[in-house]
């Protein structure tokens, strides 16, 4: 009853974050009224992708937007969904650097008739943004998506601190503003893909992306609200074991932690802590 009451409140507009059980992902009522459902993830956690597939099955979206695919890759999507190996090869997934495609394939299979949209900013374009600025990389709509507006000093400082932490405090401080800019560029690219998907299909649209891009206090919801303020958006995050205080999402759930090597080892030169 607690979850159902929270979902009823969400239907009226954005609310404080509410924890849900994974079973809520199987209910169409969880997503009722949403034009856009943003399904966050930790990229290497198989359970997160299984949960996304469950949510996509219940939502039955007309379109899927993937952070992991470029528009050029999605242009190669076949009319009929092939097997995982064939689709991964068609999309050039193995060379992309993202985790094993087998984890993501179930999401495609959960909505085989959905149109697929890519919103990835290629590494070459991200690097170019360091020299030319993100507005030049994004193109003529940069101002509409907020990319020509500076962040407030407080927001800029907070985002730089997050980038430093995410990169194990191994980045030079003078690089952090550009890292924040590239994250904003990626948020805007996701928002632009959602706008296109809504225009083409009428929605609903499901977005497959990392938790950082799904945030309500930053992420793709901010540029999306600028260009499509009438869209109803629902954000869902997935965390391992514990959640941060006041998670900036509409809904969130917990999953077990997966074994992984120390993510800071490659950046700091330290050995993996194991365990």
N, C-alpha and C positions, 0 to 999 in steps of 0.2 A: 504493500500500500504506500509505503514511503516513497518508493521509486515512481509509482504511478502519479502520486501527488506532485512530485517534482517535475515530471514530464508535462503535467497539465500547466504548471506555472511557466515552463519553458515555451509552451505553445503560444503564450501571450507576448513573448519577447525574451531577450537575453536575460539570464539569471546568474546567480552565483553558481560555482561549479558544484555538480552533484555526482557522487559516486554511484555507479550502476554495476549490477552483476553482468557477467558475459551473456547470460540468457536474454537480457534486454536487447541484444543485437539481433536476435531472431524475430523480434516483434515489429511488424510494420508500424505499429502505433508509436514506437520510439522515435520515428522519423516523420510522423504525420505533420503536414504543413510546411515542411522544409523544402525549399527549392534547391538548396545546396547543402550537402552533408560532407564535412571535412573529416576524414578518418585518419587520425594521426598514428604514428608508429615509431618504434625504434627499428631502424632498417634491418638489423641482423637477427631480429627475434621472430622465429617461425610462428609462434602463437599469435603475434600481432597481425600477421598476414592472414592466418586462419580466421581471426576475429573480423578482419576487414571483409573477407569473403562472405562470412555469415551476414554481416551488415548489408553488403551489396545484394545478397540474395533476398533479404527482407525488403530492401528499398526498391529493388527493380529499377535502377536508374536508366534514363535514356542515354546518358553519356558518362564516361569515366575519364577523369583527368589525372594523369600520372606525372608526378615530379620527376620520375626517373626516365622519361622518354622525351626526345626532342620532337618538334613538329615534323621534321624530316623523317624520323623513324616511324611515326604513326601513319604517315602517308603511305607506308608500305603494308599496312594491315590488310590481310586478305579478307574477302567478303565472308568466308566461312571460317570459324575458329579452328585452326589446326591443332595438332598435339603440341605439348610443351616444348619439345626439342625443336620442332620446325618453327614455331612462333619465336622462340628465343633467338634462333639463327636469323630469322627474317628481320627482327628488330635490332640485331647487332648487340644483344644484351651482354654477351660475355666480354666484349671489349669495352663496355661502358664503365666498368668498375663497381657496379652495384652488386649487392649480395646475390646468391644463387637464384636464378630465375624460377626454379621449381617452387620457391616460396610464394612468388607473385602470380604464378599461372592460375591458381585457384580463384583469384580475383577476376581475371578475365573470364574464366569458365562460369563464374556465378552470374554473369550478365552477358551472355554470348552475343546478344543482339545490340548491345550498347555501342554507340560510337566512341572511339578512343581518341583522346586528345593528349598531346605532349606539351609539357611546360618547362622542360629542363633548359637551363642556360648552359650551353656548352662551356667547357673549361677555357677554350680559346676566347670566347666572348667575355667570360668573367675576368680573364687576364686583361683583355682590352679595356675593360671598365676601369682598371687601375690607372690607365693612361688618359683615357678620353672622358671618363666620368660615366655614371650609369645612365644618365638621360640620353646621351649620344648612342649608347648601345641599345637602349630600349626603343628609341625611335620617336616619331612625331607625337605620340600619345603620352609621353613621359610626364608632362605637366598634369594631365588629367588624372594620372595614377599617383600623383603626389611625389614623383621622383625629383622634381626641381625644388621642393620645399625642404629646408633643413629641419632636422629634428630639434626638439627643445633641448637645451643643455643637459637637463636631468635625464631625459630619455637617451640622448646620445651617450652620456657617461655610463648609464646602466647597460646599454647594449654593448658598449666596448668592454665592460667588465665581463659580460656573458661570453663574448667572443674569446677573451683572454682565458677564461676558465675552460671553455670548450676545447681550446687548443693547448691545454695543460700549462698555461702561462709561459709558453715557449716562444711566442711571437714577439717581435720588436714592437714596442708601444706605438711607434709612428705608423705601423701597418694596420692597427686596429680600426681607425676610421674607414679605411677602404674595405675592410672585411665586413663592417656593418653595412656599408653601401651595397656590397654585392648581395648580402642577405636581403636587403630591400628590393634589389633588382629581381631576385628570385621570387619574392613574394608577389611583386607586380606581374611577373610572367605567369604565375599560377592564376592570379586574378584575371588576367587577359584571356587565358585559356577557358576559364569558367564562363566569362562573358560570351565568348564565341560559342561554347557548347550550349549555353542557354538559348542563344539566338538561333542556332541550327536545329535544336531538338525540342526546346520548350521545357526541358528538365523533367524530373529531377536530375541533378548532377552529383555524382560522388567524386570526391577528390582524395587521391591516395598520396600521402605526403608525410614527412617527418613531423613530430610533435611541434618543433619550433615554428614551422610555417602555419600550423593550425591554431596558434595562440590568438586569443581575443584582444590582448593588449598590444600586440604587434602582428606579425604574420600577414597572411594574404587577406584576412578579413578587412584590414584597414584600407588598402587600395580598392578592394572590391566594393566597399561601402561608398567610396567616392564616386565611382562610375556607375554603380547599380544599386542605389540605396534602397530600392523597393524589394530586393531579394531577401527571402527568409533563409538565414544561414544557421546551421547547427554544427558545432565543433565538438569533436570527441578525441580525447587523448588516451594513450595507454602508457602506464608506468610499470616498472618492475619493483615488486615488493612494497615500496612506499611511494607516496605522492608528496610533492612539495606543498608548503602551506598555501592555501588559497589558489589552487591551480587556475590559470587564466583560460579556462575552457568552459563550455556549457556542461558537458558530461565527461566523466573519466572512469577508467577501471584499472585494476591491478592485475598483473600476471607474474608468474615466477621469473626469477632472473636466469638467464642462460649463461653457461660458462663461456668466457671470452678472455683473450689475452689482454694484458694491460694496454689500454688504448694510448697511453702516454709514452710508452717505451720507444716508439719510433721517433717521436718528436723530441724527447728529452735525453735519449740515449741510455735510459735506465733499463734494467732487466725486468722481465715480467714478475709481478709479485706472486703469481700462482694462486692456488686456492680458488 
